[in-house]
Amino acid sequence: MDTQLIAFTGVAAGMVAMPGADFTVVVRNALVSRRAGVACALGIAAGLLIHTALAVAGVAAVLAAVPALFRTLQLLGGAYVLYLGVRTLRSVLRRRTAVSDDTPAVSGSGALRQGFVTNALNPKAPITFLSLLPQFVPAGSPAMPRTLLLALIVVALALVWFPAVALLVDRLGRWLRGPRTARAIEAVTGTALTVLGLGLVLEPLTALS
């Protein structure tokens, strides 16, 4: 039994399931429709695939070695998450004064893009993988095949977890999409995205001061 592989799977599952911008964006899109939620989840998995590929290739080491590049990516990622949060809160405020309580439509491609960009613009992810993956490569074994296996496990976990979250939200949709409940949840997700985005933007700016 490969105990290291089992241990890594547990650690990776905790990392993937940890609430954050990815989770919040999936919930937000799943409230619109099952299709949007699942598409967003697939976009996040695609973003993780990029991160794990960068880690395997060692490109993430460049981000760690060039602080200016790392901070630039942090600002871009934070700005995008902040944009999603502010847009969500504006949508909630508009719908409070509108006659209709219909949830604005989101295309599958738009939700896919939101999920991908939200995850892909997180520069901490490849560095996290770069520092984590080598810990689970047995001494003396070829590094590349093992690292690729570990990376695929992360992506597979994301492909299970985030669509499951989207489907669960959609399953509870009759209650969650009630006008008042939907506005409350959207307000919470919008606030969460705004706070996360502000944190990501302020972190590199405060590092400069």
Backbone as a printed PyTorch tensor [residue, N CA C, xyz], in Angstrom:
tensor([[[  0.8450,  -1.2050,   0.0000],
         [  0.0000,   0.0000,   0.0000],
         [  0.8740,   1.2470,   0.0000]],

        [[  0.5630,   2.1580,  -0.8850],
         [  1.3300,   3.3990,  -1.0030],
         [  0.7750,   4.4160,  -0.0100]],

        [[  1.3500,   4.4270,   1.1770],
         [  0.8380,   5.3170,   2.2290],
         [  1.0530,   6.7860,   1.8860]],

        [[  2.1430,   7.0860,   1.1830],
         [  2.3930,   8.4790,   0.7920],
         [  1.3180,   8.9760,  -0.1630]],

        [[  0.9020,   8.1020,  -1.0800],
         [ -0.1310,   8.4800,  -2.0380],
         [ -1.4620,   8.7170,  -1.3370]],

        [[ -1.7650,   7.8620,  -0.3670],
         [ -3.0040,   8.0200,   0.3980],
         [ -2.9640,   9.3240,   1.1940]],

        [[ -1.8140,   9.5960,   1.8120],
         [ -1.6750,  10.8180,   2.6040],
         [ -1.8130,  12.0530,   1.7220]],

        [[ -1.1930,  12.0080,   0.5380],
         [ -1.2910,  13.1460,  -0.3720],
         [ -2.7310,  13.3740,  -0.8080]],

        [[ -3.4470,  12.2860,  -1.0890],
         [ -4.8430,  12.4120,  -1.5160],
         [ -5.6680,  13.1110,  -0.4450]],

        [[ -5.4220,  12.7760,   0.8250],
         [ -6.1340,  13.4330,   1.9210],
         [ -5.7990,  14.9070,   2.0170]],

        [[ -4.5090,  15.2300,   1.9090],
         [ -4.0890,  16.6330,   1.9730],
         [ -4.6590,  17.4180,   0.7930]],

        [[ -4.5780,  16.8290,  -0.4050],
         [ -5.0740,  17.5080,  -1.5970],
         [ -6.5840,  17.7070,  -1.5300]],

        [[ -7.2940,  16.7110,  -0.9970],
         [ -8.7490,  16.8400,  -0.8690],
         [ -9.1000,  18.0050,   0.0440]],

        [[ -8.3530,  18.1610,   1.1370],
         [ -8.5930,  19.2880,   2.0360],
         [ -8.3210,  20.6170,   1.3680]],

        [[ -7.2600,  20.6730,   0.5510],
         [ -6.9350,  21.9130,  -0.1530],
         [ -8.0110,  22.2740,  -1.1650]],

        [[ -8.4860,  21.2700,  -1.9110],
         [ -9.4900,  21.5240,  -2.9420],
         [-10.8140,  21.9610,  -2.3210]],

        [[-11.1930,  21.3090,  -1.2030],
         [-12.4970,  21.5860,  -0.5880],
         [-12.5010,  22.8410,   0.2840]],

        [[-11.3300,  23.4110,   0.5440],
         [-11.2590,  24.5920,   1.4070],
         [-12.0520,  25.7500,   0.8030]],

        [[-13.0040,  26.3310,   1.5450],
         [-13.7920,  27.4420,   0.9990],
         [-12.9100,  28.6220,   0.6100]],

        [[-13.2270,  29.2000,  -0.5020],
         [-12.4730,  30.3370,  -1.0000],
         [-13.1680,  30.9090,  -2.2130]],

        [[-12.4080,  31.6150,  -3.0370],
         [-12.9930,  32.2440,  -4.2150],
         [-13.5780,  31.2050,  -5.1750]],

        [[-12.8800,  30.0690,  -5.3540],
         [-13.3790,  29.0290,  -6.2620],
         [-14.7540,  28.5290,  -5.8150]],

        [[-14.8510,  28.1870,  -4.5480],
         [-16.1090,  27.6720,  -3.9860],
         [-17.2260,  28.7060,  -4.1510]],

        [[-16.9180,  29.9430,  -3.8390],
         [-17.9220,  31.0030,  -3.8860],
         [-18.4190,  31.2480,  -5.3020]],

        [[-17.5080,  31.2300,  -6.2640],
         [-17.9000,  31.4520,  -7.6590],
         [-18.7750,  30.3050,  -8.1680]],

        [[-18.4640,  29.0790,  -7.7600],
         [-19.2830,  27.9330,  -8.1750],
         [-20.6950,  28.0670,  -7.6160]],

        [[-20.8090,  28.4000,  -6.3260],
         [-22.1310,  28.5540,  -5.7060],
         [-22.9070,  29.6620,  -6.4090]],

        [[-22.2400,  30.7670,  -6.6780],
         [-22.9000,  31.8980,  -7.3380],
         [-23.4690,  31.4850,  -8.6890]],

        [[-22.6900,  30.7490,  -9.4830],
         [-23.1610,  30.3340, -10.8050],
         [-24.1980,  29.2260, -10.7230]],

        [[-24.0680,  28.3340,  -9.7420],
         [-25.0420,  27.2510,  -9.5980],
         [-26.4090,  27.7900,  -9.2070]],

        [[-26.4500,  28.9400,  -8.5440],
         [-27.7250,  29.5640,  -8.2110],
         [-28.4430,  30.0460,  -9.4740]],

        [[-27.6690,  30.3210, -10.5180],
         [-28.2650,  30.7410, -11.7810],
         [-28.8560,  29.5320, -12.5010]],

        [[-28.0410,  28.4730, -12.6410],
         [-28.5180,  27.2530, -13.2890],
         [-27.5280,  26.1340, -13.0450]],

        [[-27.9990,  24.9010, -13.2170],
         [-27.1080,  23.7490, -13.0810],
         [-25.9910,  23.8200, -14.1170]],

        [[-26.3690,  24.1920, -15.3410],
         [-25.3780,  24.2670, -16.4170],
         [-24.2730,  25.2590, -16.0800]],

        [[-24.6560,  26.4400, -15.5920],
         [-23.6600,  27.4560, -15.2590],
         [-22.7710,  26.9840, -14.1180]],

        [[-23.3560,  26.3370, -13.1030],
         [-22.5740,  25.8600, -11.9710],
         [-21.5670,  24.8070, -12.3730]],

        [[-21.9930,  23.8250, -13.1680],
         [-21.0910,  22.7570, -13.6000],
         [-20.0220,  23.3130, -14.5360]],

        [[-20.4080,  24.2290, -15.4350],
         [-19.4270,  24.8380, -16.3450],
         [-18.3700,  25.6030, -15.5600]],

        [[-18.7910,  26.3310, -14.5420],
         [-17.8470,  27.0600, -13.6960],
         [-16.9060,  26.0850, -12.9850]],

        [[-17.4630,  24.9670, -12.4910],
         [-16.6540,  23.9510, -11.8150],
         [-15.6080,  23.3750, -12.7590]],

        [[-15.9890,  23.1210, -13.9980],
         [-15.0420,  22.6010, -14.9860],
         [-13.9580,  23.6330, -15.3020]],

        [[-14.3400,  24.9070, -15.3070],
         [-13.3510,  25.9580, -15.5200],
         [-12.3130,  25.9940, -14.4140]],

        [[-12.7580,  25.7900, -13.1760],
         [-11.8280,  25.7570, -12.0400],
         [-10.8790,  24.5760, -12.1590]],

        [[-11.4170,  23.4130, -12.5430],
         [-10.5700,  22.2360, -12.7390],
         [ -9.5350,  22.4840, -13.8300]],

        [[ -9.9460,  23.1940, -14.8850],
         [ -9.0080,  23.5300, -15.9580],
         [ -7.9100,  24.4620, -15.4490]],

        [[ -8.2990,  25.4030, -14.5810],
         [ -7.3030,  26.2850, -13.9830],
         [ -6.3170,  25.5120, -13.1230]],

        [[ -6.8210,  24.5500, -12.3550],
         [ -5.9380,  23.7050, -11.5380],
         [ -5.0020,  22.8830, -12.4050]],

        [[ -5.4900,  22.4630, -13.5650],
         [ -4.6430,  21.7140, -14.4810],
         [ -3.4660,  22.5700, -14.9360]],

        [[ -3.7360,  23.8530, -15.1860],
         [ -2.6560,  24.7790, -15.5610],
         [ -1.6530,  24.9040, -14.4250]],

        [[ -2.1620,  25.0780, -13.1990],
         [ -1.2720,  25.2430, -12.0480],
         [ -0.4030,  24.0190, -11.8140]],

        [[ -1.0160,  22.8460, -11.8670],
         [ -0.2390,  21.6330, -11.6200],
         [  0.7830,  21.4110, -12.7380]],

        [[  0.4100,  21.7680, -13.9670],
         [  1.3630,  21.6400, -15.0710],
         [  2.5450,  22.5840, -14.8660]],

        [[  2.2670,  23.7930, -14.3960],
         [  3.3460,  24.7470, -14.1100],
         [  4.2500,  24.2260, -13.0070]],

        [[  3.6420,  23.6300, -11.9930],
         [  4.4340,  23.1010, -10.8850],
         [  5.3220,  21.9580, -11.3590]],

        [[  4.7480,  21.0790, -12.1630],
         [  5.5280,  19.9490, -12.6780],
         [  6.6750,  20.4580, -13.5480]],

        [[  6.4110,  21.4730, -14.3330],
         [  7.4420,  22.0130, -15.2270],
         [  8.4630,  22.8680, -14.4800]],

        [[  8.1430,  23.2370, -13.2530],
         [  9.0630,  24.0550, -12.4770],
         [  8.9430,  25.5320, -12.7550]],

        [[  7.9560,  25.9210, -13.5760],
         [  7.7930,  27.3360, -13.8990],
         [  7.4060,  28.1290, -12.6580]],

        [[  6.7130,  27.4630, -11.7080],
         [  6.3050,  28.1610, -10.4930],
         [  7.5050,  28.6980,  -9.7300]],

        [[  8.6730,  28.0690,  -9.9090],
         [  9.8730,  28.5510,  -9.2340],
         [ 10.2320,  29.9600,  -9.6870]],

        [[  9.8750,  30.2770, -10.9350],
         [ 10.1420,  31.6200, -11.4500],
         [  9.3220,  32.6420, -10.6760]],

        [[  8.0500,  32.3070, -10.3750],
         [  7.2140,  33.2200,  -9.6030],
         [  7.8060,  33.4680,  -8.2220]],

        [[  8.3500,  32.4140,  -7.6320],
         [  8.9440,  32.5660,  -6.3090],
         [ 10.2250,  33.3840,  -6.3750]],

        [[ 10.9420,  33.2950,  -7.4950],
         [ 12.2300,  33.9840,  -7.6220],
         [ 12.0780,  35.4250,  -8.0890]],

        [[ 10.9370,  35.7570,  -8.6970],
         [ 10.7200,  37.1160,  -9.2170],
         [  9.5190,  37.7200,  -8.4960]],

        [[  9.7430,  38.3800,  -7.3610],
         [  8.6330,  38.9230,  -6.5640],
         [  7.7360,  39.8790,  -7.3450]],

        [[  8.3120,  40.6660,  -8.2440],
         [  7.5010,  41.6410,  -8.9900],
         [  6.4650,  40.9250,  -9.8620]],

        [[  6.8620,  39.8250, -10.4900],
         [  5.9320,  39.0620, -11.3140],
         [  4.8390,  38.4380, -10.4600]],

        [[  5.2510,  37.9200,  -9.3160],
         [  4.2860,  37.3190,  -8.3970],
         [  3.2570,  38.3550,  -7.9410]],

        [[  3.7280,  39.5500,  -7.5700],
         [  2.8150,  40.6000,  -7.1030],
         [  1.8840,  41.0580,  -8.2310]],

        [[  2.4050,  41.1250,  -9.4480],
         [  1.5680,  41.5220, -10.5830],
         [  0.4250,  40.5380, -10.7950]],

        [[  0.7340,  39.2510, -10.7320],
         [ -0.3020,  38.2340, -10.8810],
         [ -1.2880,  38.2780,  -9.7230]],

        [[ -0.7890,  38.5630,  -8.5220],
         [ -1.6820,  38.7130,  -7.3670],
         [ -2.6730,  39.8480,  -7.5970]],

        [[ -2.1600,  40.9660,  -8.0870],
         [ -3.0270,  42.1160,  -8.3410],
         [ -4.0800,  41.7970,  -9.3990]],

        [[ -3.6660,  41.1230, -10.4700],
         [ -4.6070,  40.7740, -11.5320],
         [ -5.6810,  39.8140, -11.0160]],

        [[ -5.2500,  38.7970, -10.2870],
         [ -6.2070,  37.8410,  -9.7370],
         [ -7.1460,  38.4840,  -8.7360]],

        [[ -6.5830,  39.3080,  -7.8550],
         [ -7.4090,  39.9830,  -6.8600],
         [ -8.3890,  40.9420,  -7.5110]],

        [[ -7.9310,  41.6500,  -8.5370],
         [ -8.8100,  42.5980,  -9.2350],
         [ -9.9780,  41.8730,  -9.8920]],

        [[ -9.7180,  40.6970, -10.4480],
         [-10.7890,  39.9530, -11.1040],
         [-11.8070,  39.4460, -10.0830]],

        [[-11.3270,  38.8940,  -8.9770],
         [-12.2390,  38.4150,  -7.9280],
         [-13.0390,  39.5820,  -7.3550]],

        [[-12.3640,  40.7240,  -7.1590],
         [-13.0490,  41.9190,  -6.6600],
         [-14.1170,  42.3730,  -7.6530]],

        [[-13.8070,  42.3260,  -8.9330],
         [-14.7690,  42.6860,  -9.9790],
         [-16.0090,  41.7890,  -9.9110]],

        [[-15.8000,  40.4870,  -9.7470],
         [-16.9330,  39.5670,  -9.6470],
         [-17.7880,  39.8860,  -8.4210]],

        [[-17.1220,  40.1870,  -7.3060],
         [-17.8600,  40.5030,  -6.0770],
         [-18.6830,  41.7660,  -6.2060]],

        [[-18.0740,  42.8200,  -6.7390],
         [-18.7860,  44.0930,  -6.8930],
         [-19.9340,  43.9370,  -7.8850]],

        [[-19.6980,  43.2000,  -8.9610],
         [-20.7580,  42.9920,  -9.9430],
         [-21.9290,  42.2180,  -9.3360]],

        [[-21.6210,  41.2460,  -8.4890],
         [-22.6790,  40.4790,  -7.8280],
         [-23.4890,  41.3600,  -6.8920]],

        [[-22.8110,  42.2050,  -6.1110],
         [-23.5140,  43.0870,  -5.1810],
         [-24.3600,  44.1130,  -5.9370]],

        [[-23.8540,  44.6030,  -7.0390],
         [-24.6450,  45.5390,  -7.8520],
         [-25.8900,  44.8590,  -8.4030]],

        [[-25.7300,  43.5950,  -8.7930],
         [-26.8780,  42.8460,  -9.3010],
         [-27.9370,  42.6810,  -8.2230]],

        [[-27.5000,  42.4220,  -6.9750],
         [-28.4420,  42.2820,  -5.8590],
         [-29.1900,  43.5820,  -5.6270]],

        [[-28.4720,  44.7010,  -5.6600],
         [-29.1130,  45.9960,  -5.4200],
         [-30.0930,  46.3410,  -6.5280]],

        [[-29.7410,  46.0280,  -7.7740],
         [-30.6540,  46.3090,  -8.8860],
         [-31.9280,  45.4830,  -8.7630]],

        [[-31.7880,  44.2200,  -8.3910],
         [-32.9380,  43.3370,  -8.3170],
         [-33.8560,  43.6840,  -7.1470]],

        [[-33.3240,  44.3400,  -6.1310],
         [-34.1720,  44.7610,  -5.0070],
         [-35.1690,  45.8190,  -5.4330]],

        [[-34.7680,  46.6120,  -6.4300],
         [-35.6560,  47.6930,  -6.8730],
         [-36.4070,  47.3360,  -8.1500]],

        [[-36.1000,  46.1510,  -8.7120],
         [-36.7510,  45.7530,  -9.9580],
         [-38.0720,  45.0690,  -9.6630]],

        [[-38.9460,  45.0700, -10.6540],
         [-40.2260,  44.4070, -10.5060],
         [-40.0490,  42.9090, -10.5460]],

        [[-39.1880,  42.4150, -11.4470],
         [-38.9730,  40.9730, -11.5900],
         [-37.8770,  40.5040, -10.6640]],

        [[-38.0330,  39.2580, -10.1600],
         [-37.0200,  38.6620,  -9.3020],
         [-36.2280,  37.5880, -10.0380]],

        [[-36.2980,  37.6010, -11.3620],
         [-35.5930,  36.5830, -12.1310],
         [-34.0930,  36.7550, -11.9590]],

        [[-33.4030,  35.6100, -11.8900],
         [-31.9570,  35.6270, -11.7900],
         [-31.3540,  35.8820, -13.1600]],

        [[-30.4360,  36.8410, -13.2940],
         [-29.8580,  37.1250, -14.5930],
         [-29.1740,  35.8980, -15.1690]],

        [[-29.3580,  35.6870, -16.4790],
         [-28.8080,  34.5050, -17.1230],
         [-27.2930,  34.6160, -17.2680]],

        [[-26.6390,  33.4560, -17.1860],
         [-25.2030,  33.3640, -17.4080],
         [-24.9910,  32.2250, -18.3960]],

        [[-24.2500,  32.4890, -19.4620],
         [-24.0200,  31.4420, -20.4510],
         [-23.0430,  30.4170, -19.9060]],

        [[-23.0850,  29.2190, -20.4830],
         [-22.1600,  28.1810, -20.0550],
         [-20.7200,  28.5820, -20.2880]],

        [[-20.4540,  29.2270, -21.4330],
         [-19.0860,  29.6650, -21.7280],
         [-18.6460,  30.7670, -20.7720]],

        [[-19.5820,  31.6490, -20.4110],
         [-19.2470,  32.7110, -19.4590],
         [-18.9220,  32.1570, -18.0880]],

        [[-19.7000,  31.1720, -17.6290],
         [-19.4410,  30.5500, -16.3300],
         [-18.1270,  29.7770, -16.3530]],

        [[-17.8700,  29.0800, -17.4700],
         [-16.6080,  28.3530, -17.6240],
         [-15.4310,  29.3090, -17.5370]],

        [[-15.5540,  30.4480, -18.2030],
         [-14.4890,  31.4470, -18.1930],
         [-14.2850,  32.0200, -16.7910]],

        [[-15.3800,  32.2980, -16.0760],
         [-15.2590,  32.8120, -14.7120],
         [-14.5000,  31.8410, -13.8200]],

        [[-14.8650,  30.5590, -13.8950],
         [-14.1870,  29.5660, -13.0750],
         [-12.7120,  29.4550, -13.4090]],

        [[-12.4150,  29.4340, -14.7150],
         [-11.0200,  29.2900, -15.1380],
         [-10.1780,  30.4900, -14.7110]],

        [[-10.6660,  31.6920, -15.0010],
         [ -9.8860,  32.8950, -14.7010],
         [ -9.7080,  33.0640, -13.1910]],

        [[-10.7700,  32.8080, -12.4220],
         [-10.6720,  32.9280, -10.9620],
         [ -9.5720,  32.0430, -10.4140]],

        [[ -9.4760,  30.8090, -10.9110],
         [ -8.4570,  29.8840, -10.4160],
         [ -7.0980,  30.1510, -11.0380]],

        [[ -7.0770,  30.3840, -12.3460],
         [ -5.8000,  30.5080, -13.0430],
         [ -5.0140,  31.7430, -12.6200]],

        [[ -5.7070,  32.8030, -12.1870],
         [ -5.0130,  34.0300, -11.7960],
         [ -4.5920,  34.0310, -10.3260]],

        [[ -4.6540,  32.8760,  -9.6910],
         [ -4.1720,  32.7670,  -8.3150],
         [ -2.7170,  32.3040,  -8.3360]],

        [[ -1.7480,  33.2010,  -8.1430],
         [ -0.3400,  32.8130,  -8.2620],
         [  0.1520,  31.9670,  -7.0970]],

        [[ -0.6150,  31.9440,  -5.9990],
         [ -0.1800,  31.1400,  -4.8560],
         [ -0.3290,  29.6400,  -5.1210]],

        [[ -1.2560,  29.2920,  -6.0120],
         [ -1.5390,  27.8730,  -6.2510],
         [ -0.3330,  27.1190,  -6.7990]],

        [[  0.3310,  27.6050,  -7.8850],
         [  1.4640,  26.8270,  -8.3840],
         [  2.6090,  26.7360,  -7.3970]],

        [[  2.8040,  27.7870,  -6.5900],
         [  3.8760,  27.7470,  -5.5970],
         [  3.5310,  26.7510,  -4.4960]],

        [[  2.2480,  26.7060,  -4.1250],
         [  1.8010,  25.7140,  -3.1410],
         [  2.0550,  24.3070,  -3.6510]],

        [[  1.6980,  24.0610,  -4.9090],
         [  1.9140,  22.7420,  -5.4830],
         [  3.4040,  22.4350,  -5.6010]],

        [[  4.1900,  23.4510,  -5.9690],
         [  5.6270,  23.2480,  -6.1260],
         [  6.2630,  22.8230,  -4.8080]],

        [[  5.7680,  23.3900,  -3.6970],
         [  6.3250,  23.0420,  -2.3950],
         [  5.7320,  21.7510,  -1.8430]],

        [[  4.5050,  21.4190,  -2.2750],
         [  3.8170,  20.2470,  -1.7230],
         [  4.1680,  18.9560,  -2.4510]],

        [[  4.1690,  18.9890,  -3.7710],
         [  4.3390,  17.7540,  -4.5430],
         [  5.6370,  17.0020,  -4.2210]],

        [[  6.7890,  17.7000,  -4.1180],
         [  8.0250,  16.9480,  -3.8520],
         [  8.0190,  16.1920,  -2.5210]],

        [[  7.1880,  16.6340,  -1.5680],
         [  7.1490,  15.9680,  -0.2660],
         [  6.6050,  14.5470,  -0.3620]],

        [[  5.9120,  14.2500,  -1.4650],
         [  5.2740,  12.9400,  -1.6110],
         [  5.8820,  12.1290,  -2.7600]],

        [[  7.1090,  12.4670,  -3.1050],
         [  7.8530,  11.6770,  -4.0860],
         [  8.8600,  10.8220,  -3.3310]],

        [[  8.7000,   9.4960,  -3.3400],
         [  9.6170,   8.6180,  -2.5880],
         [ 11.0600,   8.8180,  -3.0250]],

        [[ 11.9640,   8.7370,  -2.0810],
         [ 13.3860,   8.8890,  -2.3790],
         [ 13.8340,   7.8030,  -3.3520]],

        [[ 14.5720,   8.2160,  -4.3460],
         [ 15.1120,   7.2650,  -5.3050],
         [ 14.2030,   6.9410,  -6.4680]],

        [[ 12.9470,   7.3720,  -6.4250],
         [ 12.0240,   7.0830,  -7.5290],
         [ 12.0590,   8.2260,  -8.5390]],

        [[ 11.7370,   7.9570,  -9.8170],
         [ 11.7190,   9.0200, -10.8300],
         [ 10.7180,  10.1110, -10.4510]],

        [[ 11.1660,  11.3600, -10.4710],
         [ 10.3270,  12.4600,  -9.9870],
         [  9.1850,  12.7950, -10.9430]],

        [[  9.4450,  12.7840, -12.2460],
         [  8.4420,  13.2520, -13.2010],
         [  7.1670,  12.4000, -13.2180]],

        [[  7.2720,  11.0640, -13.3560],
         [  6.0310,  10.2670, -13.3670],
         [  5.2260,  10.4130, -12.0810]],

        [[  5.9230,  10.4240, -10.9520],
         [  5.2250,  10.5430,  -9.6710],
         [  4.5520,  11.9020,  -9.5440]],

        [[  5.2570,  12.9530,  -9.9200],
         [  4.6930,  14.3010,  -9.8140],
         [  3.4830,  14.4520, -10.7210]],

        [[  3.5580,  13.8770, -11.9080],
         [  2.4140,  13.9180, -12.8140],
         [  1.2110,  13.1980, -12.2110]],

        [[  1.4560,  12.0530, -11.5590],
         [  0.3730,  11.3130, -10.9130],
         [ -0.2730,  12.1550,  -9.8150]],

        [[  0.5510,  12.8040,  -9.0040],
         [  0.0320,  13.6400,  -7.9200],
         [ -0.7860,  14.8110,  -8.4810]],

        [[ -0.2810,  15.3920,  -9.5620],
         [ -0.9940,  16.5120, -10.1860],
         [ -2.3510,  16.0640, -10.7100]],

        [[ -2.3950,  14.8850, -11.3260],
         [ -3.6580,  14.3670, -11.8480],
         [ -4.6480,  14.0670, -10.7340]],

        [[ -4.1510,  13.6650,  -9.5760],
         [ -5.0300,  13.4130,  -8.4250],
         [ -5.7100,  14.7110,  -8.0060]],

        [[ -4.9470,  15.8040,  -7.9780],
         [ -5.5230,  17.1090,  -7.6030],
         [ -6.6250,  17.4980,  -8.5750]],

        [[ -6.3540,  17.3700,  -9.8650],
         [ -7.3510,  17.7340, -10.8720],
         [ -8.5750,  16.8280, -10.7680]],

        [[ -8.3550,  15.5240, -10.5400],
         [ -9.4740,  14.5900, -10.4140],
         [-10.3450,  14.9410,  -9.2080]],

        [[ -9.7220,  15.3180,  -8.1000],
         [-10.4820,  15.7160,  -6.9110],
         [-11.3300,  16.9590,  -7.2000]],

        [[-10.7450,  17.9030,  -7.9370],
         [-11.4920,  19.1130,  -8.2950],
         [-12.6660,  18.7690,  -9.2050]],

        [[-12.4600,  17.8070, -10.1130],
         [-13.5260,  17.4060, -11.0240],
         [-14.6630,  16.6920, -10.3130]],

        [[-14.3820,  16.1720,  -9.1230],
         [-15.4350,  15.5370,  -8.3260],
         [-16.0940,  16.5660,  -7.3990]],

        [[-15.2710,  17.3470,  -6.6970],
         [-15.7710,  18.2300,  -5.6440],
         [-16.6050,  19.3870,  -6.1870]],

        [[-16.0710,  20.1580,  -7.1160],
         [-16.7680,  21.3690,  -7.5350],
         [-18.0570,  21.0870,  -8.3130]],

        [[-18.0780,  20.1030,  -9.2400],
         [-19.3840,  19.7660,  -9.8310],
         [-20.3760,  19.2490,  -8.7970]],

        [[-19.8750,  18.5260,  -7.7700],
         [-20.7730,  18.0470,  -6.7100],
         [-21.3930,  19.2190,  -5.9570]],

        [[-20.5860,  20.2480,  -5.6850],
         [-21.1120,  21.4480,  -5.0300],
         [-22.1660,  22.1060,  -5.9100]],

        [[-21.8700,  22.2170,  -7.2050],
         [-22.8240,  22.8400,  -8.1390],
         [-24.1320,  22.0540,  -8.1870]],

        [[-24.0390,  20.7300,  -8.2500],
         [-25.2440,  19.9010,  -8.3280],
         [-26.0450,  19.9550,  -7.0310]],

        [[-25.3380,  20.0430,  -5.8910],
         [-26.0390,  20.1400,  -4.6120],
         [-26.7970,  21.4520,  -4.5120]],

        [[-26.1480,  22.5400,  -4.9050],
         [-26.8220,  23.8370,  -4.8850],
         [-28.0240,  23.8240,  -5.8220]],

        [[-27.8410,  23.2150,  -7.0050],
         [-28.9540,  23.1320,  -7.9500],
         [-30.0750,  22.2500,  -7.3860]],

        [[-29.7020,  21.1760,  -6.6920],
         [-30.6960,  20.2730,  -6.1090],
         [-31.5640,  20.9910,  -5.0900]],

        [[-30.9340,  21.8920,  -4.3520],
         [-31.6600,  22.6740,  -3.3530],
         [-32.2310,  23.9560,  -3.9560]],

        [[-32.2010,  23.9970,  -5.2920],
         [-32.5410,  25.2380,  -5.9820],
         [-33.9200,  25.7840,  -5.6860]],

        [[-34.9110,  24.8970,  -5.4990],
         [-36.2760,  25.3930,  -5.2650],
         [-36.3160,  26.2920,  -4.0370]],

        [[-35.5620,  25.9140,  -2.9980],
         [-35.5170,  26.7400,  -1.7800],
         [-34.5040,  27.8730,  -1.9330]],

        [[-33.3170,  27.5360,  -2.4850],
         [-32.2540,  28.5340,  -2.5770],
         [-32.5870,  29.6480,  -3.5620]],

        [[-33.4300,  29.3410,  -4.5770],
         [-33.7440,  30.3570,  -5.5770],
         [-35.0130,  31.1400,  -5.2510]],

        [[-35.5800,  30.9270,  -4.0720],
         [-36.6710,  31.7930,  -3.6550],
         [-36.1790,  33.2260,  -3.6320]],

        [[-37.0170,  34.1920,  -4.0130],
         [-36.5430,  35.5850,  -4.1780],
         [-35.7180,  36.1030,  -3.0070]],

        [[-36.2280,  35.9460,  -1.7850],
         [-35.4960,  36.4840,  -0.6350],
         [-34.2380,  35.6780,  -0.3430]],

        [[-34.3650,  34.3490,  -0.3820],
         [-33.2060,  33.4990,  -0.0960],
         [-32.1220,  33.7080,  -1.1390]],

        [[-32.5230,  33.7680,  -2.4180],
         [-31.5460,  33.9600,  -3.4960],
         [-30.7970,  35.2780,  -3.3300]],

        [[-31.5330,  36.3410,  -2.9900],
         [-30.8700,  37.6390,  -2.7920],
         [-29.9070,  37.5810,  -1.6160]],

        [[-30.3270,  36.9020,  -0.5420],
         [-29.4690,  36.8170,   0.6470],
         [-28.1860,  36.0480,   0.3300]],

        [[-28.3390,  34.9040,  -0.3590],
         [-27.1670,  34.0950,  -0.6870],
         [-26.2650,  34.8320,  -1.6620]],

        [[-26.8710,  35.4930,  -2.6410],
         [-26.0670,  36.2370,  -3.6090],
         [-25.3570,  37.4040,  -2.9240]],

        [[-26.0160,  38.0250,  -1.9510],
         [-25.3700,  39.1080,  -1.2100],
         [-24.1810,  38.5750,  -0.4100]],

        [[-24.3510,  37.3840,   0.1870],
         [-23.2550,  36.7790,   0.9580],
         [-22.0960,  36.4180,   0.0420]],

        [[-22.3990,  35.7750,  -1.1050],
         [-21.3280,  35.3970,  -2.0180],
         [-20.6540,  36.6390,  -2.6150]],

        [[-21.4320,  37.6620,  -2.9180],
         [-20.8540,  38.8960,  -3.4430],
         [-19.9360,  39.5540,  -2.4250]],

        [[-20.3760,  39.5720,  -1.1670],
         [-19.5440,  40.1460,  -0.1060],
         [-18.2710,  39.3380,   0.0830]],

        [[-18.4160,  37.9930,   0.0570],
         [-17.2470,  37.1290,   0.2300],
         [-16.2330,  37.3490,  -0.8930]],

        [[-16.7130,  37.4210,  -2.1280],
         [-15.8150,  37.6590,  -3.2560],
         [-15.1490,  39.0290,  -3.1550]],

        [[-15.9140,  40.0310,  -2.7220],
         [-15.3570,  41.3730,  -2.5800],
         [-14.2580,  41.4070,  -1.5240]],

        [[-14.5160,  40.7690,  -0.3910],
         [-13.5120,  40.7240,   0.6910],
         [-12.2740,  39.9540,   0.2430]],

        [[-12.4890,  38.7890,  -0.4130],
         [-11.3550,  38.0080,  -0.9040],
         [-10.5530,  38.8080,  -1.9240]],

        [[-11.2630,  39.4810,  -2.8350],
         [-10.5780,  40.2790,  -3.8370],
         [ -9.7780,  41.4220,  -3.2270]],

        [[-10.3810,  42.1040,  -2.2560],
         [ -9.6580,  43.1910,  -1.5790],
         [ -8.3990,  42.6660,  -0.8870]],

        [[ -8.5260,  41.4970,  -0.2490],
         [ -7.3720,  40.9070,   0.4190],
         [ -6.2630,  40.5870,  -0.5620]],

        [[ -6.6210,  40.0380,  -1.7150],
         [ -5.6210,  39.6890,  -2.7190],
         [ -4.9700,  40.9330,  -3.3200]],

        [[ -5.7540,  42.0050,  -3.4490],
         [ -5.1960,  43.2440,  -4.0040],
         [ -4.3190,  43.9610,  -2.9950]],

        [[ -4.7730,  43.9970,  -1.7440],
         [ -4.0290,  44.7410,  -0.7200],
         [ -2.7370,  44.0530,  -0.2910]],

        [[ -2.7110,  42.7340,  -0.3690],
         [ -1.5240,  41.9990,   0.0910],
         [ -0.2600,  42.4150,  -0.6520]],

        [[ -0.2390,  42.4030,  -1.9970],
         [  0.9820,  42.8400,  -2.6780],
         [  1.2550,  44.3360,  -2.5310]],

        [[  0.1820,  45.1340,  -2.3780],
         [  0.3880,  46.5750,  -2.2240],
         [  1.0280,  46.8860,  -0.8720]],

        [[  0.5760,  46.2050,   0.1790],
         [  1.1730,  46.4420,   1.4920],
         [  2.6060,  45.9120,   1.5510]],

        [[  2.9070,  44.8870,   0.7230],
         [  4.2590,  44.3500,   0.7040],
         [  5.2400,  45.3520,   0.1080]],

        [[  4.7210,  46.2440,  -0.7200],
         [  5.5660,  47.2560,  -1.3370],
         [  5.8950,  48.4080,  -0.4010]],

        [[  5.0090,  48.6080,   0.5890],
         [  5.2010,  49.7600,   1.4830],
         [  6.2170,  49.4670,   2.5740]]])
